[in-house]
Amino acid sequence: MYNLHCHSLLSDGALLPSEIAVRFAALGYKAIAITDHVDYSNIKSIISGILEFTRHWPKDAVLKVLPGIELTHLPLEQFKPLAKYARRQGIQIIIGHGETPAEPIVKGTNRAALEADIDILAHPGLITDEDLRLAKEKNIFLEITARAGHRETNSHVARQAIKMGSDLIINLDSHTPEDIINLDALRGVGLNAGLSANEIIEIDKTVGALLKRKGAG
């Protein structure tokens, strides 16, 4: 399995990217993405650091590590230009920080992120059917998250995404060593959101197809 939402000490995480990768590899994960928080203040330095790390990660390692970022708490008009900049630099996984109920978020953030070139909308809260349809149209994954606070709306996201046919992904949104849980616990996040074991298997297959497109399958 995978975790495509990891934060290192390059932003608000506790570990170096190398420490993160070693811990996930030890638990049997096959792919992760380092996706530190960015806005205009730090996007250049964060991208530089993440790309430098992933370029030097062994190509034959069992664990694949993808370079990513999370566009976080942006004015709505900044999602598109920053996503475009990140793609040009070689970032493979772009996350939009969605309208979680756990933090103050600008209304319309889900829509602005979905209209940009992102791969995953993180913790999208009480996402609307209209935004679910846009996510489906653009093949953007909606996140079921292990993170406290953000996970309070997992059941809503899972139920509505299944109804609308939108793609789901189960992520940890890891920041600390304690956030790095084993594969059974990761599956448990999906089960606790109301997904069936078969639905989780289908989600894994869909995410596997994404990883193949990114060269990590």
Secondary structure as GFF3:
##gff-version 3
##sequence-region A 1 217
A	DSSP	beta_strand	2	6	.	.	.	ID=ss1
A	DSSP	alpha_helix	17	26	.	.	.	ID=ss2
A	DSSP	beta_strand	31	38	.	.	.	ID=ss3
A	DSSP	alpha_helix	43	56	.	.	.	ID=ss4
A	DSSP	beta_strand	64	71	.	.	.	ID=ss5
A	DSSP	three_ten_helix	76	78	.	.	.	ID=ss6
A	DSSP	alpha_helix	79	89	.	.	.	ID=ss7
A	DSSP	beta_strand	93	97	.	.	.	ID=ss8
A	DSSP	alpha_helix	109	115	.	.	.	ID=ss9
A	DSSP	beta_strand	120	122	.	.	.	ID=ss10
A	DSSP	alpha_helix	129	137	.	.	.	ID=ss11
A	DSSP	beta_strand	141	145	.	.	.	ID=ss12
A	DSSP	three_ten_helix	150	153	.	.	.	ID=ss13
A	DSSP	alpha_helix	154	164	.	.	.	ID=ss14
A	DSSP	beta_strand	168	171	.	.	.	ID=ss15
A	DSSP	three_ten_helix	177	179	.	.	.	ID=ss16
A	DSSP	alpha_helix	183	192	.	.	.	ID=ss17
A	DSSP	alpha_helix	197	213	.	.	.	ID=ss18
###
